[in-house]
């Protein structure tokens, strides 16, 4: 997820101990959901932000946690954070300027976008 304020573009990252550090919001697709619906739902559950999908970025096959496919979208934040929608799984999050984002060891193919 990203936001642009004035001339600054920032990416939202979350701290997820299960994944071993900082990563972008992610999650599973529920039965009956499209990939896009799942991406928006997971963003809201993990961060309290709603958003609008700008574009599909990439599909990555990974066995980091278990063998499966991951789908990544560029999502523009819409509105303000609503903490009441968060599911409590993420304890810490922060906005980082594009270009200053730490490398994502879990999904190195994503680093080219940031």
C-alpha positions in Angstrom: 0.0 0.0 0.0 1.2 3.5 -0.7 0.3 7.1 -0.2 1.5 10.3 -1.8 1.5 13.5 0.1 2.9 16.6 -1.6 6.1 15.3 -3.2 6.6 12.4 -0.9 5.6 8.8 -1.8 5.6 6.3 1.0 5.0 2.6 1.3 3.3 1.1 4.4 5.2 -1.8 5.9 4.2 -4.0 8.9 6.2 -5.9 11.5 5.2 -9.5 11.5 7.1 -11.7 13.8 5.8 -14.9 12.1 7.5 -13.8 8.9 10.7 -12.6 10.6 10.5 -8.9 10.4 9.2 -6.1 8.2 7.1 -6.9 5.2 4.2 -5.4 3.2 0.6 -6.4 4.2 -0.3 -9.9 2.9 -2.7 -12.7 3.5 -4.8 -15.6 2.3 -7.7 -15.6 -0.1 -11.0 -16.7 1.5 -13.4 -19.0 -0.3 -15.5 -17.1 -2.8 -13.1 -14.1 -2.9 -11.2 -12.7 -5.8 -7.5 -12.0 -5.5 -8.3 -8.3 -5.5 -11.0 -8.6 -2.8 -8.6 -10.6 -0.6 -5.8 -8.0 -1.1 -8.1 -5.1 0.0 -9.6 -7.1 2.9 -6.2 -8.1 4.2 -4.9 -4.5 4.0 -7.9 -3.4 6.1 -7.6 -6.2 8.6 -3.9 -5.8 9.2 -3.6 -2.0 9.0 -7.0 -0.4 9.4 -6.6 1.3 6.0 -8.9 0.9 3.0 -7.5 1.3 -0.5 -8.0 1.2 -4.2 -6.0 -1.3 -6.4 -3.9 0.6 -8.9 -2.4 -2.4 -10.6 -1.3 -6.0 -10.3 2.5 -6.2 -9.7 3.6 -9.8 -9.7 2.9 -13.4 -8.9 5.7 -15.1 -6.9 6.0 -18.8 -6.1 7.6 -19.3 -2.7 8.2 -22.0 -0.2 9.1 -19.5 2.5 6.4 -20.7 4.9 4.7 -23.3 2.8 4.8 -23.9 -0.9 2.2 -21.5 -2.5 1.7 -18.6 -4.9 1.7 -15.0 -3.7 0.0 -12.2 -5.7 1.1 -8.6 -5.1 -0.9 -5.5 -6.0 -0.1 -1.8 -5.8 -2.8 -0.3 -3.6 -3.4 3.4 -3.0 -4.6 4.2 0.4 -8.0 5.9 0.5 -9.2 7.9 3.5 -8.0 7.6 7.1 -7.0 4.7 9.3 -9.9 2.9 11.2 -8.2 0.9 13.9 -11.6 -0.8 14.8 -11.3 -2.8 11.5 -7.9 -4.3 12.5 -7.8 -8.0 13.5 -4.9 -7.5 16.0 -2.4 -9.7 14.2 0.0 -6.8 13.5 1.4 -4.9 16.4 3.6 -2.4 14.6 3.5 -0.6 11.2 5.2 2.4 9.7 5.4 4.5 6.5 8.7 4.5 4.7 9.7 6.8 1.8 10.1 5.1 -1.5 13.8 4.6 -2.0 14.5 4.1 1.7 12.7 0.9 2.2 14.6 -2.1 3.6 15.1 -5.0 1.3 12.5 -7.7 1.7 14.4 -10.9 2.3 11.1 -13.0 2.2 10.3 -11.8 -1.3 13.4 -10.4 -3.0 11.6 -10.2 -6.3 9.6 -7.3 -4.8 12.6 -5.1 -4.1 12.7 -3.8 -7.7 9.4 -1.9 -7.0 10.7 0.1 -4.1 
